[in-house]
Amino acid sequence: MESAPPIVGYMLLPRRSPDTYDGVDRSPFEPAILPEVLENPEPVEAGAEGTIWGMYPPGWRREAYRIYEENAVVSPHRSLYLVRDIAIAKDILSIVNKHLGAYEIVHCQVGLMDGQSWLAPPHKHTFLGYDIAYPGGDYYSAVKNGLFYNPPDSLSAKYSHLLNANGLFVSYSLLTPYLADFREEIPSEKSSDFRAYLLSVVEDP
């Protein structure tokens, strides 16, 4: 039986650093309710009820969030924010880079840990690698937290040499055995919902 297609879209992430982890767990820019908004809530205008952007006063963040929410990919994961179109991602990037520093656009395919069929990355997209992370929320990555921050010796010895220069796996087949070993070493994550991510970066957006 064939698997369902992956969830596909674009994410804005801080620009990569050489020879480090470059997956999804690096503070993506996406609609969020910041503490200052809760402290000083704005009246929500008609038509913006239930949105995050409608909670913000006029300004760059409100506009970026509006574009993001109006063009978000629909998925079963409520906290997974992906933009459906590269042109829209570029519009948001042009706003974000003026106010938060250098970001980049990453094409994401989000799928099952085993048996997933993947799509070929679009033209002018460069393969970054495979990550294992929560489907949204804080995008907690089993790769980042198992191999880059106080890694257990057993995981490091078995898997660190299998990562590429982006700190990600190059083979999808390695994800399931790695996650099983990660869960043995990090018991608090045994019941966590992880997804596989196939990532590629958009060149010269």
C-alpha positions, -999 to +999 in steps of 0.1 A: +000+000+000+014+034-010+019+061+016+001+094+014+021+122-003+043+143+021+031+176+034+050+202+012+057+239+017+083+265+026+097+277+059+118+307+067+148+299+089+179+319+101+207+315+077+229+284+081+262+284+099+291+263+085+296+228+098+267+228+123+231+216+125+210+231+098+176+214+102+142+228+112+149+232+149+165+267+145+137+291+154+117+295+122+099+327+115+062+320+116+030+335+131+034+336+169+017+353+199+045+372+216+043+382+253+039+420+245+008+412+225-008+395+254+001+424+277-013+450+253-040+434+232-053+452+202-091+452+193-095+426+166-110+441+135-139+425+116-127+397+093-095+390+114-112+370+141-093+338+150-061+350+133-027+357+149-020+387+127-053+404+138-039+406+173-011+429+162-011+467+157-003+479+122+034+473+113+058+449+096+050+419+119+013+422+114+018+423+076+042+394+075+019+373+097-011+382+076+006+371+044+018+339+061-016+329+076-035+336+044-011+314+024-004+286+049-004+249+039-034+231+053-023+200+072-035+177+101-008+193+123-023+225+138+011+240+148+029+231+116+033+264+096+044+261+060+038+286+032+024+269+001+041+291-026+077+302-032+067+336-044+048+342-011+078+330+009+100+355-010+075+383-001+077+374+036+115+371+034+118+406+020+100+419+051+118+397+076+153+404+064+148+441+069+139+437+106+153+404+119+185+398+100+194+372+074+169+344+069+167+318+041+138+299+025+138+261+030+116+238+010+102+212+034+086+178+028+071+164+060+063+127+060+063+094+078+093+079+096+090+048+075+077+040+040+072+075+028+074+084-009+092+117-015+090+142-043+119+155-062+130+189-049+120+218-073+146+233-097+172+255-081+167+239-047+198+224-031+194+192-009+202+198+028+194+164+042+168+146+064+158+157+098+136+141+125+115+166+144+081+174+159+055+184+133+053+220+144+054+236+178+090+241+188+102+217+160+122+198+186+147+177+165+159+143+176+190+149+154+199+182+170+192+171+205+207+136+201+239+144+183+248+181+189+239+189+225+256+167+251+252+137+228+252+102+245+284+084+236+265+055+220+246+077+196+276+098+187+298+068+180+271+051+159+257+080+139+277+112+140+299+101+110+267+095+090+257+132+090+266+155+062+281+190+064+247+204+072+244+182+103+216+161+087+212+125+075+218+119+038+197+087+037+161+083+047+167+046+056+188+058+086+160+077+103+140+048+118+169+030+134+183+063+147+150+074+163+147+040+180+182+044+195+175+080+204+144+070+223+163+044+242+188+071+253+162+098+259+133+080+276+112+112+279+108+112+241+096+076+238+060+086+231+067+118+213+053+124+178+082+127+153+081+132+116+107+129+089+117+161+071+133+162+036+149+197+034+163+217+005+174+253+005+162+278-021+192+292-039+193+330-046+157+337-035 
